Amino acid sequence: MTEKREYKDDYPEKTLYIPGPTEVRDDVIEAMQEPMFGHRMDRMTDLYTTIVEDTKEFLDTDNDVIILTASGTAFMESAIANLVDDDVLVTTCGSFSERQADVAQRLGKDVDTLEYEWGQAVKPEDVRDALEDSDAEYDAVTCVMNESSTGVRNPVEEIGDVVAEYPDTYFVVDAVSCLGGDQVDVDAHDIDVLFTSTQKAFAMPPGLAVCTVSDAAYDRETSKDSASWYGGFQRCLDYYERKGQTHSTPAIPVMLAYRKQMKHMFDEGHEARDRRHREMAEYVQSWAAEHFEMYPEEGYESQTVGCIENTRGIDVAATIEEVSERYDMVFSNGYGSRLGEKTFRIGHMGEHTVDSIRALTDAIEDVAGL
């Protein structure tokens, strides 16, 4: 049985370079300190309509946007419940895409997987072959845009173009660990459902999930006999249309933080934010090539999470601990027991810059004796 460990108030502050949560601006944290108000007041309508419409503008999409108090996994589950009657094709190349298959199986769906070794990327031509060759009539195809367990960035744009050739099949994209730091044209590539969490490249506190929903996906749900209650597209969007609010009590303080951070994101601009993340990724890849090797398949490296193969055989856990103790910086080991000491990961997302990432790699070099 787990024993209580009392939460204290004297923890040292650490700069986060993990794949999320990431660093949050002070004024964004301060925005959560406004006095509490009711979630059915006009003030809530002002807040929620602001963050929803700002998100649509920032992502440059005509699709509807839902923002719910949840993790991104909630929309991973509800997208399957809302769109799939029977058959779903799940592309897997790491832990989070495998989670999508597990979710679909738990929902009682007939799941086919297009599997790749960890570190490899999903290929559009393989998706086409799977759609053409299968006897199943897939209701949906799923893909993780940024597989943070392996540092792979899948080509969801090209995959979306393939799925669009099958008008009765919907395309669901998990963009949890990259949206806001890796630009994607949702509408141009017929992405029916795309979801993320605020604690990653949006650089907001944890607690909110964001989802874009195409008209076709909305219509698909309304034609089904069953759908998610909490994350139902119709339930969420119809309530927003009528009231400009969420159907259930939201995390109001985190939405206040969202509003503040979105102003910063607009000030920087989506293209500039994308470029900054690309520059950080290029720096990490160059550094890794000098001292180690990148783990992902070449040409498919993530723009927000660098997964680096431990070719030198350093003690990853000990290095993480010493960097934390000496420099108050925290980066991540490889994902789970499978990659724990074989790789390590650097989250170069949110408000980080090349200079702040360089400070971490300098610390790693010092501690590891590189």
Buried (B, 14 or more C-beta within 10 A) or exposed (E): EEEEEEEEEEEEEBBBBBBBBBBBBEEBBEBBEEEEEEBEEEEBBEBBBBBBEBBBEBBEBEBBBBBBBBBBBBBBBBBBBBBBBEBBBBBBBBBBBBBBBEBBBEBEBBBBBBBBEBBBBBBBEBBBEBBEEEEBEBBBBBBBBBBBBBBBBBBBBBBBBBBBEBEEBBBBBBBBBBBBBBBBEBEEBBBBBBBBBBBBBBBBBBBBBBBBBBEBBBEBBEEBEEBBEBBBBBBBBBBBEEBBBBBEEBBBBBBBBBBBBBEBBEEEEBEEBBEBBBBBBBBBBEBBEEBBBBBBBEEBBBBBBBBBBBEEEBEBEEBBEBBBEEBEBBBBBBBEEEBBBBBBBBBBBBBBBBEBBBBBBBBBEEBBEB
